[in-house]
């Protein structure tokens, strides 16, 4: 992870930043942009931080029945009510090394 790439997580993007990517759901995901689409139905326990400092990311689940966000990894409060095409915002606290869901 490189904090030199922190602009890729900014909520406002310019042409040099990468476009949102689709990543497959698995127990550990590693988003590299502010907005990521997540395909599949596997529960997610860990989100690998792209930068070391505080940041926010948005996940949009594309499957009609997405998996859950579990608390067995670095997500502080999980969610079992994820819905297709509804953004889920995760805010990273580097002190606790946990993501908070909004």
Residue pairs with C-beta under 8 A, 6 or more apart in sequence:
1 48
1 49
1 50
1 51
1 52
2 51
3 51
3 52
3 53
5 32
5 50
5 51
6 51
6 53
6 55
7 17
8 17
8 18
8 32
8 33
8 34
8 50
9 33
9 34
9 50
9 51
9 55
9 56
9 57
10 17
10 34
11 34
11 56
13 34
17 33
18 32
18 33
19 33
20 33
20 34
20 35
20 36
20 37
21 31
21 32
21 33
21 36
21 37
22 36
22 37
22 38
22 39
22 62
23 29
23 30
23 31
23 36
23 37
23 38
23 39
24 38
24 39
24 40
24 42
25 38
25 39
25 40
25 41
25 42
25 43
25 44
25 61
25 63
25 66
25 67
26 40
26 42
26 44
27 42
27 43
27 44
27 45
27 46
27 73
28 44
28 45
28 46
28 47
28 48
28 73
29 36
29 38
29 44
29 46
29 47
29 48
30 47
30 48
30 50
31 47
31 48
31 50
31 57
31 59
32 50
33 57
34 56
34 57
34 58
35 57
35 58
35 60
35 87
36 57
36 58
36 59
36 60
37 59
37 60
37 61
37 62
38 44
38 59
38 60
38 61
38 62
38 66
39 61
39 62
39 63
40 63
40 66
40 67
41 63
41 65
41 66
41 67
42 67
43 67
43 68
43 69
43 70
44 67
44 68
44 69
44 70
44 73
44 75
45 69
45 70
45 71
45 72
45 73
45 74
45 75
46 73
46 74
46 75
47 57
47 73
47 74
47 75
47 90
47 99
49 55
49 74
49 92
49 94
49 97
50 57
52 94
53 94
54 91
54 92
54 93
54 94
55 91
55 92
56 89
56 90
56 91
56 92
57 89
57 90
57 92
58 87
58 88
58 89
58 90
59 87
59 88
59 90
60 85
60 86
60 87
60 88
61 82
61 83
61 84
61 85
61 86
61 88
62 84
62 85
63 84
64 84
65 84
66 82
66 83
66 84
67 82
68 78
68 79
68 80
68 82
69 75
69 78
69 79
69 82
69 88
69 101
70 78
71 77
71 78
74 97
74 98
74 99
75 90
75 98
75 99
75 101
76 93
76 96
76 98
76 99
76 100
76 101
77 100
77 101
78 101
79 88
79 101
82 88
88 101
88 102
89 101
89 102
90 99
90 100
90 101
90 102
91 99
91 100
91 102
92 98
92 99
92 100
93 99
93 100
